[in-house]
Structures are given as structure tokens and as C-alpha cells.
Amino acid sequence: PRPILLTRHGESQDNVRGRIGGDPALRARRCRPSKIYRTGDPLDMILELDLHICILMLPFHDFEHLTLPNRKHSLHIWTSTLQRTILTAGPIGGFPKIQWRALDEIDAGVCDGMTYEEIKKNMPEEYESRKKDKLRYRYPRGESYLDVIQRLEPVIIELERQRAPVVVVSHQAVLRALYAYFTDRPLKEIPHMEVPLHTIIEIELGVTGVQEKRYKLM
Ligand code: G3H
């Protein structure tokens, strides 16, 4: 079996301000490798992959052009077309990277760039309808979770076809949908699942079922 590794982009300015959507850059922040710790079993390959992935999550300028020697396993890195995922994967050299529009965050339409507080205050009906049925609610001129799930179909087909481990650097709504698909969770849970920042979710699809591990990076 080969793992699929799901991770959100590094923290952005908008994450800090609680704004949704947009195409913000990453928050400039220093983080030392010594601050990173691992949880889970130290499988060889994971050790090595994890090292790369830790670096994936490291901000950013200090590690530009870094390529680790002696890697045994090839690794494919898929990002969305939004700069916070591309910048997160930026420091890693030597692996094929693909940008998928289908991995972009849920399109919040007219609410793009707003905070949840602002939506609640300025568009209370929208806020309430989303609260009532987050799975089906479609932002005006934007998307619903069901729309996101549908556009992920080609990504899932490709992911299942890959021979090498794939790191998917994407966004919360999208990763909720991918995670739910691979772990066989019901649709209605998707919009409410926990996919925290700075965490790698490793999913291994084996003959006996799905194994999952989570690595917290800070
Ligand atoms: O809009 C960005 C979020 O990642 C999606 O979160 O569906 O819980 O509002 P939400």
C-alpha cells in the first residue's frame, strides 16, 4: 500500500483574521525544526517522508531551495492553484508538483473575503441557511460542499491511480471531502469534520481496509 498524505497549507494572514476564501499569502513566521515533533510509529518511509513534510510546513524563506539528499522514495506533491498551498510546498525541490484547480478552496462567492461575523451581521439569512444545511448550502455566486465533492471526482480517480505516495496540500473544505471519501464517512459529516492546520493526515489504503495516522507539526 502507498500512503496519501493530506495537509492544509501553512497559516495565512486570513486564517489569523478569520476571513474566508481569497488568495492570501502565508503568514511570515519563523519556526525551527527543533520545534517539530512527531507522533505515531516510526516507519522508515514515513520517517523520511515526514521529514520532507515537516519541511513542507516550515515557513519558508529560510528553507528555500532545500533538497534533501538520499531520498529513497519518490513523492508527488499536489497543490491547489492558490498561492497559500503553492508557497507551502515551495521549499521542497526535486519532486514533481502539480497544481489542480479542483483542489482550490470552496468558493464562497459574494462572501469571499468576509469573516463569519460579517456574514452573520450583513447577510443573516445566508448565515442561517448555511447553518441549517451546511452540506447543501450554496454561497450566492459560489459553491456548496456538494459542488466541491463533485469537482473532486477527477482528483480522486487520479489519486487512486498513483503508484507513488502523494502529498495533497489543499484547503479545509476540500480536505474534509477527500478525507471522508477515503475513510468512508457519511456525506452529512463532511462539513463538520476536523481538519486542523499544521497536521499531516496519512491515509493508507490496504487490502484489509484503511489505516490512518496523524502527524502534528507544531
Ligand atoms: O472557507 C473556508 C473554510 O476552510 C471552510 O470552512 O466550511 O467550515 O466554513 P467552513
Residues whose N, C-alpha, C, O or C-beta is under 5 A from the ligand:
A	BS01	G3H	I20 G21 Q172 A173 P191
